[in-house]
Amino acid sequence: KENFLSKFYKYLWDEKVLKHKPRFKLVSVRTGKEIRKVYKIDFTYKKTDETLLREKIKRKDLVPQNHESNENRIFIRLQYIREILYVAKHEVPDIAFGVALQIFGGLRKGEVVNLTRTALKSQNGQDYGVEGLVILVRDRQLDLFNRFEDVSTMQVKNPRDQSCLIDPILNYLYKNHMEVVLKKVKGPKQPNALFYNTEGNSMSADTYDKRFLKLKNAYLGMLLGTEGRYQDYLDFSQTKWRSHIGRGVFTNMCLDAGFNEKQTAVLRGDRSTQSMESYFDIITATYNIRKALGLLSPDQSSNIANLNMPINNKMWKEVQEFGSGLRN
């Protein structure tokens, strides 16, 4: 019914019958093996101006507001990254590695769910990306999502080879995903997929969204239930953020490391900057960011010890030990 109504209104607008243009959105629809673009009416409820004034501010980083101008925000950000990934491993282990890839590789959710096991390329002969990890970001909808008609949320915006920042927690979650999470998948329908739903199908973007929402709520619950973290709870609960925050964190890490906007755009894999790749090597750049941010090991807690931050010591100790298994 929605398709017929959309076509009808599109026809009326094209024929100049309507005085006011309906709000259309361009979506991808699968017909057999063919993917085509069609216009659909955007039935999203239009908020009043009063509601818009009360709408939450969109969050673009994990650094709390009271630390945004702190010169040590690099290390502050790292604490919150490891903290939320710690919660992810325990509450939503099926997407914990995906969230880490968004944070350390700047991937969008559609790019995460399009990944296969063979898309992960560890560098220098080391397992689990210990010496570098390059992600082959490609559109694999035909292989992974042929059960869907509307695949608009599972598109890969810009196919590329994406280099990730190196951090022990990323390596640890990579290893945990391959050796623990994937082995628990029963009867996988797509054997080469990297992320699955509970039915053994490759995970869709909508399912990934729901799993991330569970992670967000678990993290907020942890903050609310931990002594000394109420201000953090208010900061994170009164702002709007979903999985795309990972790409924002990646961007801010690049900028804080001293890269300009154009260089950061290259590291993010933005389509408009492909011509710059000839003189700005992505792998070298991410290695330099790793050095600049001091992400060589989780032993950086001394850098934040005197920042007057409300920290749950037991949890932070466990987060620190995340990557110890790879170094011992």
SELUMKE-869782 format. One record per residue (C-alpha): residue in one letter; residue number from 1; x negated, y, z. Coordinates in nm, 4 decimals, padded with zeros to 6 digits. Each point is the difference from the previous one (the first is absolute). Example, Ala and Ser with C-alpha at 12.3 -4.5 7.8 and 13.67 -1.06 7.14 Angstrom:
2
+------+-----+----------+----------+----------+
: rest :  nr :        u :        v :        w :
+------+-----+----------+----------+----------+
:    A :   1 : -01.2300 : -00.4500 :  00.7800 :
:    S :   2 : -00.1370 :  00.3440 : -00.0660 :
+------+-----+----------+----------+----------+
END
This chain:
328
+------+-----+----------+----------+----------+
: rest :  nr :        u :        v :        w :
+------+-----+----------+----------+----------+
:    K :   1 :  00.0000 :  00.0000 :  00.0000 :
:    E :   2 : -00.2813 :  00.2378 :  00.0856 :
:    N :   3 : -00.1664 : -00.0654 : -00.3373 :
:    F :   4 :  00.3203 :  00.0731 : -00.1939 :
:    L :   5 :  00.0629 :  00.3147 :  00.2019 :
:    S :   6 : -00.3561 :  00.1193 : -00.0539 :
:    K :   7 :  00.0225 : -00.0572 : -00.3768 :
:    F :   8 :  00.3351 :  00.1781 : -00.0112 :
:    Y :   9 : -00.1275 :  00.3110 :  00.1789 :
:    K :  10 : -00.3198 : -00.0013 : -00.2068 :
:    Y :  11 :  00.2148 : -00.0059 : -00.3156 :
:    L :  12 :  00.2167 :  00.2878 :  00.1283 :
:    W :  13 : -00.3072 :  00.2066 :  00.0788 :
:    D :  14 : -00.1652 : -00.0728 : -00.3354 :
:    E :  15 :  00.3215 :  00.1040 : -00.1756 :
:    K :  16 :  00.0051 :  00.3246 :  00.2036 :
:    V :  17 :  00.3379 : -00.0853 :  00.1513 :
:    L :  18 : -00.1131 :  00.0553 :  00.3585 :
:    K :  19 : -00.0628 :  00.3452 :  00.1385 :
:    H :  20 : -00.2405 : -00.1153 :  00.2720 :
:    K :  21 : -00.2695 : -00.2590 : -00.0627 :
:    P :  22 :  00.0315 : -00.3158 :  00.2112 :
:    R :  23 : -00.3064 : -00.1065 :  00.1979 :
:    F :  24 : -00.1660 : -00.2851 : -00.1904 :
:    K :  25 : -00.2947 : -00.2159 :  00.0975 :
:    L :  26 : -00.2083 : -00.2066 : -00.2431 :
:    V :  27 : -00.0353 : -00.3624 :  00.1147 :
:    S :  28 : -00.1557 : -00.3150 : -00.1438 :
:    V :  29 :  00.2359 : -00.2891 : -00.0774 :
:    R :  30 : -00.0994 : -00.3512 : -00.1050 :
:    T :  31 :  00.1835 : -00.1773 : -00.2842 :
:    G :  32 : -00.1545 : -00.3420 : -00.0415 :
:    K :  33 : -00.3722 :  00.0677 : -00.0395 :
:    E :  34 :  00.0545 :  00.3560 : -00.1184 :
:    I :  35 : -00.0200 :  00.2986 :  00.2364 :
:    R :  36 :  00.1799 :  00.3121 : -00.1160 :
:    K :  37 :  00.0696 :  00.3458 :  00.1414 :
:    V :  38 :  00.3610 :  00.1039 :  00.0606 :
:    Y :  39 :  00.1660 :  00.3017 :  00.1553 :
:    K :  40 :  00.2113 : -00.0494 :  00.3104 :
:    I :  41 :  00.1996 :  00.2534 :  00.1941 :
:    D :  42 : -00.1619 :  00.0884 :  00.3302 :
:    F :  43 :  00.2770 : -00.0654 :  00.2498 :
:    T :  44 : -00.2156 :  00.1107 :  00.2937 :
:    Y :  45 :  00.2041 :  00.2024 :  00.2452 :
:    K :  46 : -00.0957 :  00.3658 : -00.0242 :
:    K :  47 : -00.0854 :  00.1435 :  00.3401 :
:    T :  48 :  00.1198 :  00.3418 :  00.1104 :
:    D :  49 : -00.2476 :  00.2824 :  00.0523 :
:    E :  50 :  00.0524 : -00.0316 :  00.3750 :
:    T :  51 : -00.0990 : -00.3677 : -00.0105 :
:    L :  52 : -00.3052 :  00.0771 : -00.2112 :
:    L :  53 : -00.1168 :  00.2496 :  00.2610 :
:    R :  54 :  00.0084 : -00.2771 :  00.2601 :
:    E :  55 : -00.1740 : -00.2570 : -00.2213 :
:    K :  56 : -00.3194 : -00.1461 :  00.1409 :
:    I :  57 : -00.3336 :  00.1189 : -00.1336 :
:    K :  58 : -00.1660 : -00.2573 : -00.2241 :
:    R :  59 : -00.3094 : -00.1450 :  00.1633 :
:    K :  60 : -00.3119 : -00.0296 : -00.2204 :
:    D :  61 : -00.2602 : -00.1223 :  00.2491 :
:    L :  62 : -00.0344 : -00.2032 :  00.3191 :
:    V :  63 : -00.1794 :  00.2806 :  00.1843 :
:    P :  64 :  00.2389 :  00.1447 :  00.2632 :
:    Q :  65 :  00.0866 :  00.3678 : -00.0309 :
:    N :  66 : -00.1973 :  00.1047 :  00.3086 :
:    H :  67 : -00.3196 : -00.1428 : -00.1535 :
:    E :  68 :  00.0352 :  00.1305 : -00.3582 :
:    S :  69 : -00.2620 :  00.2717 :  00.0514 :
:    N :  70 : -00.2322 : -00.2173 :  00.2078 :
:    E :  71 : -00.3442 : -00.0381 : -00.1580 :
:    N :  72 :  00.0019 : -00.3632 :  00.1171 :
:    R :  73 :  00.3275 : -00.0824 : -00.1758 :
:    I :  74 : -00.1856 : -00.2553 : -00.2164 :
:    F :  75 : -00.0523 : -00.2193 :  00.3045 :
:    I :  76 :  00.3423 :  00.0856 :  00.1401 :
:    R :  77 :  00.1577 : -00.1136 : -00.3274 :
:    L :  78 : -00.2008 : -00.3223 :  00.0115 :
:    Q :  79 :  00.1364 : -00.0812 :  00.3446 :
:    Y :  80 :  00.3599 :  00.0385 : -00.1163 :
:    I :  81 : -00.0700 : -00.1986 : -00.3177 :
:    R :  82 : -00.1350 : -00.2947 :  00.1960 :
:    E :  83 :  00.2773 :  00.0305 :  00.2536 :
:    I :  84 :  00.2825 : -00.0159 : -00.2540 :
:    L :  85 : -00.1719 : -00.2838 : -00.1875 :
:    Y :  86 : -00.0350 : -00.1875 :  00.3278 :
:    V :  87 :  00.3756 :  00.0309 :  00.0489 :
:    A :  88 :  00.0546 : -00.1050 : -00.3629 :
:    K :  89 : -00.2013 : -00.3198 :  00.0447 :
:    H :  90 :  00.2127 : -00.1052 :  00.2966 :
:    E :  91 :  00.3431 :  00.1259 : -00.1089 :
:    V :  92 : -00.0017 : -00.0248 : -00.3822 :
:    P :  93 : -00.3012 : -00.2170 : -00.0920 :
:    D :  94 :  00.1403 : -00.0598 : -00.3495 :
:    I :  95 : -00.0672 :  00.3643 : -00.0994 :
:    A :  96 : -00.2839 :  00.0977 :  00.2368 :
:    F :  97 : -00.2619 : -00.0435 : -00.2737 :
:    G :  98 :  00.2196 :  00.1950 : -00.2422 :
:    V :  99 :  00.0220 :  00.2930 :  00.2409 :
:    A : 100 : -00.3793 : -00.0122 :  00.0370 :
:    L : 101 : -00.0367 :  00.0142 : -00.3798 :
:    Q : 102 :  00.2240 :  00.3064 : -00.0099 :
:    I : 103 : -00.2111 :  00.1726 :  00.2655 :
:    F : 104 : -00.3467 : -00.0964 : -00.1226 :
:    G : 105 :  00.0801 : -00.0186 : -00.3720 :
:    G : 106 :  00.2730 :  00.2600 : -00.0455 :
:    L : 107 :  00.2399 : -00.2502 : -00.1600 :
:    R : 108 :  00.3704 :  00.0690 : -00.0457 :
:    K : 109 :  00.2485 : -00.2627 :  00.1200 :
:    G : 110 :  00.0861 : -00.0964 : -00.3601 :
:    E : 111 : -00.3692 : -00.0609 : -00.0648 :
:    V : 112 : -00.0324 : -00.2117 :  00.3147 :
:    V : 113 :  00.2844 : -00.2385 : -00.0852 :
:    N : 114 : -00.1352 : -00.0353 : -00.3563 :
:    L : 115 : -00.3278 : -00.1460 :  00.1278 :
:    T : 116 : -00.1067 : -00.3587 : -00.0501 :
:    R : 117 : -00.2708 : -00.1941 :  00.1803 :
:    T : 118 : -00.2311 :  00.0285 : -00.2993 :
:    A : 119 :  00.0401 :  00.3802 :  00.0008 :
:    L : 120 : -00.2341 :  00.0274 :  00.2997 :
:    K : 121 : -00.3650 :  00.0288 : -00.1022 :
:    S : 122 : -00.2519 : -00.0131 :  00.2852 :
:    Q : 123 : -00.3324 :  00.1607 : -00.0859 :
:    N : 124 : -00.3627 : -00.1167 :  00.0274 :
:    G : 125 :  00.0913 : -00.3647 :  00.0459 :
:    Q : 126 :  00.1496 :  00.0555 :  00.3467 :
:    D : 127 :  00.3370 : -00.1381 :  00.1069 :
:    Y : 128 :  00.2950 :  00.2107 :  00.1122 :
:    G : 129 : -00.1380 :  00.3279 : -00.1311 :
:    V : 130 : -00.2681 :  00.0342 :  00.2674 :
:    E : 131 : -00.2343 :  00.1703 : -00.2505 :
:    G : 132 :  00.2729 :  00.1675 : -00.2034 :
:    L : 133 :  00.3450 : -00.0807 : -00.1350 :
:    V : 134 :  00.1400 :  00.0932 : -00.3411 :
:    I : 135 :  00.3710 : -00.0495 : -00.0689 :
:    L : 136 :  00.1192 : -00.0693 : -00.3545 :
:    V : 137 :  00.3202 :  00.2041 :  00.0049 :
:    R : 138 :  00.2160 : -00.1250 : -00.2867 :
:    D : 139 :  00.3682 : -00.0265 : -00.0895 :
:    R : 140 :  00.0905 : -00.3665 :  00.0579 :
:    Q : 141 :  00.3790 :  00.0322 :  00.0031 :
:    L : 142 :  00.0548 : -00.2707 : -00.2612 :
:    D : 143 : -00.1964 : -00.2500 :  00.2083 :
:    L : 144 :  00.1248 :  00.0945 :  00.3455 :
:    F : 145 :  00.3435 :  00.1609 : -00.0307 :
:    N : 146 :  00.1854 : -00.1614 : -00.2903 :
:    R : 147 :  00.2885 : -00.0735 :  00.2389 :
:    F : 148 :  00.0907 :  00.3713 :  00.0164 :
:    E : 149 :  00.1833 :  00.2201 : -00.2489 :
:    D : 150 : -00.0866 :  00.3349 :  00.1581 :
:    V : 151 : -00.3779 :  00.0120 :  00.0504 :
:    S : 152 : -00.0335 :  00.3780 :  00.0306 :
:    T : 153 : -00.1372 : -00.0216 :  00.3556 :
:    M : 154 : -00.2599 : -00.2609 : -00.0970 :
:    Q : 155 : -00.1778 :  00.1876 : -00.2751 :
:    V : 156 : -00.3733 :  00.0646 : -00.0128 :
:    K : 157 : -00.0324 :  00.3694 : -00.0700 :
:    N : 158 : -00.3623 : -00.0095 : -00.1145 :
:    P : 159 : -00.1824 : -00.3302 : -00.0744 :
:    R : 160 : -00.3623 :  00.0289 :  00.1123 :
:    D : 161 : -00.2894 : -00.1583 :  00.1863 :
:    Q : 162 :  00.0295 :  00.1453 :  00.3504 :
:    S : 163 : -00.2946 : -00.0047 :  00.2383 :
:    C : 164 :  00.0803 : -00.0165 :  00.3716 :
:    L : 165 : -00.1700 :  00.1654 :  00.2929 :
:    I : 166 : -00.1897 : -00.2557 :  00.2049 :
:    D : 167 :  00.1007 : -00.0596 :  00.3602 :
:    P : 168 : -00.0168 : -00.3180 :  00.2117 :
:    I : 169 :  00.3734 :  00.0070 :  00.0679 :
:    L : 170 :  00.0718 : -00.0212 : -00.3743 :
:    N : 171 : -00.2383 : -00.2957 : -00.0314 :
:    Y : 172 :  00.1571 : -00.1690 :  00.3002 :
:    L : 173 :  00.3562 :  00.0394 : -00.1274 :
:    Y : 174 : -00.1075 : -00.1217 : -00.3458 :
:    K : 175 : -00.1423 : -00.3162 :  00.1559 :
:    N : 176 :  00.3021 : -00.0456 :  00.2268 :
:    H : 177 :  00.2396 :  00.0419 : -00.2925 :
:    M : 178 : -00.1747 : -00.2596 : -00.2164 :
:    E : 179 : -00.0735 : -00.2558 :  00.2716 :
:    V : 180 :  00.3034 :  00.0351 :  00.2270 :
:    V : 181 :  00.2914 :  00.1932 : -00.1520 :
:    L : 182 :  00.0013 : -00.1570 : -00.3474 :
:    K : 183 : -00.0381 : -00.3523 :  00.1382 :
:    K : 184 :  00.3273 :  00.0436 :  00.1881 :
:    V : 185 :  00.1961 :  00.0711 : -00.3200 :
:    K : 186 :  00.2167 : -00.3031 : -00.0753 :
:    G : 187 :  00.0637 : -00.0874 : -00.3641 :
:    P : 188 : -00.1276 :  00.3208 : -00.1637 :
:    K : 189 :  00.1862 :  00.0651 : -00.3256 :
:    Q : 190 : -00.2922 :  00.1980 : -00.1466 :
:    P : 191 : -00.3208 : -00.1757 :  00.1164 :
:    N : 192 : -00.2284 :  00.2935 : -00.0839 :
:    A : 193 :  00.2041 :  00.2715 :  00.1745 :
:    L : 194 : -00.1606 :  00.1807 :  00.2926 :
:    F : 195 :  00.3106 :  00.0959 :  00.1987 :
:    Y : 196 :  00.3121 : -00.2133 :  00.0533 :
:    N : 197 :  00.3442 :  00.0306 :  00.1519 :
:    T : 198 :  00.1480 : -00.2620 :  00.2338 :
:    E : 199 :  00.1385 : -00.1980 : -00.2957 :
:    G : 200 : -00.3381 : -00.0482 : -00.1665 :
:    N : 201 :  00.0606 :  00.2569 : -00.2739 :
:    S : 202 : -00.2446 :  00.2791 : -00.0733 :
:    M : 203 :  00.0881 :  00.2869 :  00.2315 :
:    S : 204 :  00.2014 :  00.2824 : -00.1554 :
:    A : 205 : -00.0570 :  00.3673 :  00.0744 :
:    D : 206 :  00.3322 :  00.0168 :  00.1860 :
:    T : 207 : -00.1016 : -00.2865 :  00.2291 :
:    Y : 208 : -00.3393 :  00.1631 :  00.0525 :
:    D : 209 :  00.1816 :  00.3203 :  00.1000 :
:    K : 210 :  00.2113 : -00.1870 :  00.2549 :
:    R : 211 : -00.3056 : -00.1727 :  00.1461 :
:    F : 212 : -00.1811 :  00.3337 :  00.0286 :
:    L : 213 :  00.3018 :  00.1486 :  00.1772 :
:    K : 214 : -00.0262 : -00.2830 :  00.2537 :
:    L : 215 : -00.3694 :  00.0856 :  00.0445 :
:    K : 216 :  00.0831 :  00.3677 :  00.0484 :
:    N : 217 :  00.2624 : -00.0768 :  00.2635 :
:    A : 218 : -00.2352 : -00.2402 :  00.1791 :
:    Y : 219 : -00.2741 :  00.2633 :  00.0050 :
:    L : 220 :  00.2384 :  00.2642 :  00.1338 :
:    G : 221 :  00.1139 : -00.2474 :  00.2654 :
:    M : 222 : -00.3604 : -00.0656 :  00.0993 :
:    L : 223 : -00.0670 :  00.3734 :  00.0358 :
:    L : 224 :  00.3182 :  00.0559 :  00.2000 :
:    G : 225 : -00.0768 : -00.2895 :  00.2337 :
:    T : 226 : -00.3647 :  00.0906 :  00.0622 :
:    E : 227 : -00.0899 :  00.2345 :  00.2820 :
:    G : 228 : -00.1520 :  00.3250 : -00.1232 :
:    R : 229 :  00.1236 : -00.0393 : -00.3602 :
:    Y : 230 :  00.3323 :  00.1852 :  00.0145 :
:    Q : 231 : -00.1344 :  00.3014 : -00.1906 :
:    D : 232 : -00.1207 : -00.2335 : -00.2753 :
:    Y : 233 :  00.3447 : -00.1605 : -00.0041 :
:    L : 234 :  00.1653 :  00.3389 : -00.0504 :
:    D : 235 : -00.2484 :  00.0924 : -00.2729 :
:    F : 236 :  00.0598 : -00.3187 : -00.1985 :
:    S : 237 :  00.3745 : -00.0302 :  00.0638 :
:    Q : 238 :  00.0866 :  00.3589 : -00.0908 :
:    T : 239 : -00.1665 : -00.0142 : -00.3417 :
:    K : 240 :  00.1028 : -00.1913 : -00.3123 :
:    W : 241 : -00.2366 : -00.2734 : -00.1238 :
:    R : 242 :  00.0141 : -00.3303 : -00.1837 :
:    S : 243 : -00.2608 : -00.2194 : -00.1674 :
:    H : 244 : -00.1156 :  00.2833 : -00.2284 :
:    I : 245 : -00.1765 :  00.1482 :  00.3013 :
:    G : 246 : -00.2832 : -00.2447 : -00.0727 :
:    R : 247 : -00.0791 :  00.1830 : -00.3228 :
:    G : 248 :  00.0113 :  00.3275 :  00.1913 :
:    V : 249 : -00.2456 : -00.1315 :  00.2587 :
:    F : 250 : -00.2348 : -00.1109 : -00.2800 :
:    T : 251 :  00.0209 :  00.3459 : -00.1573 :
:    N : 252 : -00.0791 :  00.1760 :  00.3267 :
:    M : 253 : -00.2951 : -00.2290 :  00.0686 :
:    C : 254 : -00.1430 :  00.0940 : -00.3389 :
:    L : 255 :  00.0543 :  00.3726 :  00.0569 :
:    D : 256 : -00.1448 : -00.0109 :  00.3522 :
:    A : 257 : -00.3069 : -00.1738 : -00.1409 :
:    G : 258 : -00.0687 :  00.3102 : -00.2085 :
:    F : 259 :  00.1352 : -00.0927 : -00.3423 :
:    N : 260 :  00.1864 :  00.2678 : -00.1920 :
:    E : 261 :  00.3527 : -00.0412 : -00.1306 :
:    K : 262 : -00.1044 : -00.1195 : -00.3466 :
:    Q : 263 : -00.2411 : -00.2584 :  00.1399 :
:    T : 264 :  00.2649 : -00.1177 :  00.2443 :
:    A : 265 :  00.2483 : -00.0309 : -00.2862 :
:    V : 266 : -00.2444 : -00.2327 : -00.1763 :
:    L : 267 : -00.0367 : -00.2108 :  00.3136 :
:    R : 268 :  00.3798 : -00.0198 :  00.0262 :
:    G : 269 :  00.0228 : -00.1188 : -00.3595 :
:    D : 270 :  00.2158 :  00.2900 : -00.1175 :
:    R : 271 :  00.0765 : -00.0324 : -00.3706 :
:    S : 272 : -00.0887 :  00.3600 : -00.0867 :
:    T : 273 : -00.3632 : -00.0429 :  00.1057 :
:    Q : 274 : -00.1055 : -00.3066 : -00.1988 :
:    S : 275 : -00.2421 :  00.2070 : -00.2097 :
:    M : 276 : -00.2019 :  00.0814 :  00.3122 :
:    E : 277 : -00.0869 : -00.3622 :  00.0692 :
:    S : 278 : -00.2905 :  00.0095 : -00.2454 :
:    Y : 279 : -00.2054 :  00.2194 :  00.2327 :
:    F : 280 :  00.1509 : -00.0773 :  00.3404 :
:    D : 281 : -00.0556 : -00.3657 :  00.0819 :
:    I : 282 :  00.2836 : -00.1209 :  00.2199 :
:    I : 283 : -00.1852 : -00.2815 :  00.1745 :
:    T : 284 : -00.2938 :  00.2262 :  00.0877 :
:    A : 285 :  00.2383 :  00.2677 :  00.1206 :
:    T : 286 :  00.1911 : -00.2314 :  00.2326 :
:    Y : 287 : -00.3263 : -00.1321 :  00.1402 :
:    N : 288 : -00.1047 :  00.3584 :  00.0739 :
:    I : 289 :  00.3338 :  00.0646 :  00.1681 :
:    R : 290 : -00.0569 : -00.3057 :  00.2135 :
:    K : 291 : -00.3318 :  00.1462 :  00.1156 :
:    A : 292 :  00.1447 :  00.3461 :  00.0515 :
:    L : 293 :  00.2867 : -00.1257 :  00.2130 :
:    G : 294 : -00.2152 : -00.2305 :  00.2102 :
:    L : 295 :  00.2212 : -00.3008 : -00.0758 :
:    L : 296 : -00.2904 : -00.2434 :  00.0169 :
:    S : 297 :  00.1256 : -00.1835 :  00.3082 :
:    P : 298 :  00.2681 :  00.0259 :  00.2665 :
:    D : 299 : -00.2651 :  00.1132 :  00.2510 :
:    Q : 300 :  00.0899 :  00.3655 : -00.0516 :
:    S : 301 :  00.2116 :  00.0208 :  00.3159 :
:    S : 302 : -00.2723 :  00.2078 :  00.1658 :
:    N : 303 :  00.0800 :  00.2736 : -00.2516 :
:    I : 304 :  00.3533 :  00.0383 :  00.1350 :
:    A : 305 : -00.0649 : -00.0775 :  00.3652 :
:    N : 306 : -00.0059 :  00.3660 :  00.1033 :
:    L : 307 :  00.2749 :  00.1357 : -00.2239 :
:    N : 308 :  00.2632 : -00.0002 :  00.2753 :
:    M : 309 :  00.2125 : -00.2477 : -00.1948 :
:    P : 310 :  00.2666 : -00.2163 :  00.1665 :
:    I : 311 : -00.1324 : -00.3481 : -00.0740 :
:    N : 312 :  00.1187 : -00.3389 :  00.1185 :
:    N : 313 : -00.3404 : -00.1440 :  00.0889 :
:    K : 314 :  00.1019 : -00.3647 : -00.0308 :
:    M : 315 :  00.1529 :  00.0497 : -00.3420 :
:    W : 316 : -00.2898 :  00.2094 : -00.1266 :
:    K : 317 : -00.2435 : -00.2695 :  00.1143 :
:    E : 318 :  00.1939 : -00.2605 : -00.1989 :
:    V : 319 :  00.0078 :  00.2276 : -00.3036 :
:    Q : 320 : -00.3768 :  00.0463 :  00.0283 :
:    E : 321 : -00.0495 : -00.3756 : -00.0030 :
:    F : 322 :  00.2049 : -00.0430 : -00.3182 :
:    G : 323 : -00.3039 : -00.0259 : -00.2226 :
:    S : 324 : -00.2398 : -00.1671 :  00.2396 :
:    G : 325 :  00.0571 : -00.3452 : -00.1495 :
:    L : 326 : -00.1485 :  00.1139 : -00.3305 :
:    R : 327 : -00.3138 :  00.1392 :  00.1581 :
:    N : 328 : -00.0798 : -00.2780 :  00.2487 :
+------+-----+----------+----------+----------+
END
